[in-house]
Amino acid sequence: MSEELVSTIDWALSEEAFRTQIQRMIAAAMAGGKVLALPVSPSVETMVLLLSQVHCDHCDAVCCTSTPGGLLPLTPSEFKFLAERYGAHGMVPAEFGGAIRMPCRFLHKHRCSIYGDRPLVCIAFPLQPGGAFGTSMGERREGLSLASSCPEGRRIAKAVYVVAWSMRQKVAAIGFEEAAEVLRKW
């Protein structure tokens, strides 16, 4: 899942209409196997903040059972480490390093049996490549995106859009200069 869903967001809608718009965008992304592009610029700090909000309790581990192409990519060092520590069964050497065949052999009863040693792509999930968002000037900017197949990715995407809508509404109501001054002092 690396393709984004191109959506036009109407930030001027009422809160109820905006929430409905976001629910429809999320449903379309899920149905089309697309990622959910977020209206935020990428940075390590932003990724950490988003990932700190992911709670996998009571999840059916969709991320560990299927990926595009049926393989989970590993860096060369990850492949070597996991093969040496756990054996290479279910793993495939590849030009870029290696991969784990899906469903992941390390998944047991919807839990990762190598959680402390899990690969970077697992730590970063539900973040996905391919995010971009439109600006008020009609430009497209690189952004972050979340897997629409992940319940937490959908929950976080909805929350990010609702908070972004709320902030835009407040800034429009009080003016950019006044909002910037309040936030600087805060």
N, C-alpha and C positions, 0 to 999 in steps of 0.2 A: 504494500500500500504506500505508494510514494507520490501519487498524483493528487494535486489539490483540487478542491471543488471551487470553481470561480463563482463567487456570489457577490451580488451588489447589496451592501448593507445600507438600509435607510435609517440613519441615526436620528431623524426628526420624528419618528413614530412615537405614539404614546407608549408607556411602559408595557402595557398588556399586548399591544400590537407588536412591539419590538420583541418581547419574549416569544410570541408566536412565530415571528420571522426567524428567530434563532432556532427554535424547535424544528421548523421546516428545513432549515439549512442543515442541521445535524441529521435529520432523517434522510435527506437527499444524499449526504455524504456516506452514511451507512449503506444505503441502497446501492450506491454506485461504487462502493469500495474506495472512496476518496479520503484523503486526510482533511482534518479540520484546521484551516489556516486561522491563526489568531492575529488580532490587530496590535501586535507588539513586535518590537525589533529584537533580533536575536542577540543574546549575550550569555556568557556563562552564568552570570548572576541571575538573569531571568530564568534560564533553564533550571538552575538550582531551586529557585523559588517555586516554579511550577511543579517540579518533581517532588518537592517537600509536601505538596498537597495530595499526592497520590496515595491512596489507601487500598491495598489489594485484598483486605479481609473479605471473605465471602464471595470471592471472584471465581469464575469458572476457568480462569487461565487461558483465555482465547489467544493471548500473545505467545503462549508456549505450545500451542497445538497447530497453528498454521501461520505461514508467512508467504509472501510472494515467492514463487518458485519452490516452495517447500523446504527452504534452507535458511538457517540463521547464520549470518556471516560472522566470522571470527578473524581477529588480527592474527598474524603469524605467531606472535608470542602467546596469545590466548590459546590458539590451537595446540601449540606445543605443550603448554602448561596443563591444559585439560586432558590431553591424550596421555601425558606422563602420569598425572595424578589419578585419573579415573578410567583410563583405557580409551582406545580410539573407536570402540563399538558405537555405531550410530553417527560417527563423524566422518567428514569427507575432506581430504586435502583439496585445496583449490589454489588457483593462481594468486589470489589476493591474500591467502593465509589458510583458510579452511572454513568449514561450516558444520553445523549440527543439523541433521535431518529432523524434520518436523513430523509428528509431534516429538517434542524434546524428550530425550531419554532420561533427563534429569528431573522430570516432572513426576511427582508421586502424590496422589490424592490431592490434586490441585495446589501443591506446594513445591517450591524449588528445593531439591535435595542438596544443591551446591550453592545456596544463596550467598554465602560469603565469597565464593569464587566465581560468581556469575559474570558473563561477558559484559563489556561496556554497552552494547546495544540493549541488553536486558536491564541494566541499571538506568539507562536513558529512556526506556519505554514508559509512557506512550508517546514521547517526542518522536517525530518523524521528519524526514527530509521533505523538501518541496513546498515549504510555506511561503506565501506571499500575501500581502494585503494591499488594498487600494487606499490612497490618501484622498483628502478633500480636494486636492488639486488634480485628481484623475491619474496620478502616477501609481506605479506598483512598486512596493518595497519588499525586500527580503524580510521574512518573518518566521515565526515559529509555527509549527503545526503539530497536531495531536492525532493519534490513530482513532478513527471513528468507530472501530471495532471494539475499543476499550471502554467499558462503562465509566471508568474514572476520567478518561480522556474527554468523553462527552460531557460529564458533569463539570469538569474544570473549564472546558471551552465555553459552556453556557455561563458559568460564573464570571469568566474574564469578559465576555461580551456585555453582560448585565452591568458589571462595575464600570466598564468603559463607557457604556451608555449613560449611567448615572453621573459620572464625572463630566462628560460632555454637556449634559443638561445643566448641571450646576454652573459650569464655566460660562455657558451661554447666558445663563440668567444673571450672573453677577459681573461678567466681563473678565476677559483674559488677564488684564493688568491687576485687578483686585484679587483674582484667584491666585495668580503667581505670587503676589505679595503675602497673602495669607499662608500659602504653602511654604514660602521661604522662611517665615517667622516660626512656623510650627516646628 
